[in-house]
Amino acid sequence: MSQTIWSTRPADLYGRRKRDRFYTALWGVGVLFGGFASASRWTTSRIAPVRRTNSAVVTKRELLAPDVVALTLADPDGGLLPSWTPGAHIDVRLPSGRRRQYSLCGPPGRRTDYRIAVRRIADGGGGSIEMHDTFDVDDILVFEGPRNAFHLVTDEHEVLFVIGGIGVTPILPMIQLAHQHGINWRAVYAGRSRQYMPLLDEVTAVAPDRVTVWADDERGRLPPAADLLADAGPTTAVYVCGPPAMLEKVRTARDEHANAPLHYERFSPPPVVDGVPFELELAHSQRVLRVPANRSALDVMLDHDPTTAYSCQQGFCGTCKLKVLAGEVDRRGRTTEGDDEMLVCVSRAKSDRVVIDA
Ligand code: FES
């Protein structure tokens, strides 16, 4: 299992460190880009883990914003890369052992090359810095995937895309595909300022009259839910990718008149739902950690050991899976957890204590 190193919790997609209050209260568990659900049903899909490992050569490196670099990747032998659909991401294996997920943001389905974009988070877990500082043209990058938990439903008639910051990466190819399919779409793209809104030119280039730009520094405030959803009628499907506060704002507002699905993807852990406190015993160190109702076991483990392995923080990549030696697990993962396994980023305990092989 790869090891990841982080010293603090991740910033949001705008690069702000301060947590949204709602999510601070509920913080605990950890899909970019992560998962999708219906506003009325809030179902979650199970995602098969992708174990296929590929390598690609970096053919281009470009600065999309002061803190965002884009890498273009190609098959080292000049062949085609694995097929993908808009909303898909790849799991990058960094030289340090960290694993990080990045959405494919090139033209929909393109296989001659991929493009990913990475926002540098100075005080994050180190993955984005490693991506920025390690990879240049001609370097080889190892990845798994692509896989997709954030599909565009192409028989949708009306679609609103709500974008926050680097959340543009899965949405851009979705917009391009929606346009190709003749879907009646609109988009609102919000960010702290235009220069920090990567790929803004490419989003507006698809159809300028369909895109609303909300730059906080021009409007003097964050976008209210009513503005984010101004173009969403009762039958409009909404796709949103952005920071937790934006997701929650849209989800809450959309719940009030949900006749059409809300699809979303996260770059950060989802809140714990119906959490009950439990004890987590780490067999190797014989430490017992108290996991409160509103935090994940992974979150608590990271306080204890910042090198604890994780990637998606949302229960589908399998990176955080640990062997269970005793206790009963409340399995909440979207990928398979065996009878003696636990995805510590999302799963919890049914018994008072769970002993894990860590
Ligand atoms: S970190 Fe991906 S399943 Fe836990």
Boltz pocket constraint, residues with backbone or C-beta under 6 A from the ligand:
constraints:
  - pocket:
      binder: B
      contacts: [[A, 309], [A, 310], [A, 311], [A, 312], [A, 313], [A, 314], [A, 315], [A, 316], [A, 317], [A, 318], [A, 319], [A, 320], [A, 321], [A, 333], [A, 343], [A, 344], [A, 345], [A, 346]]
      max_distance: 6.0
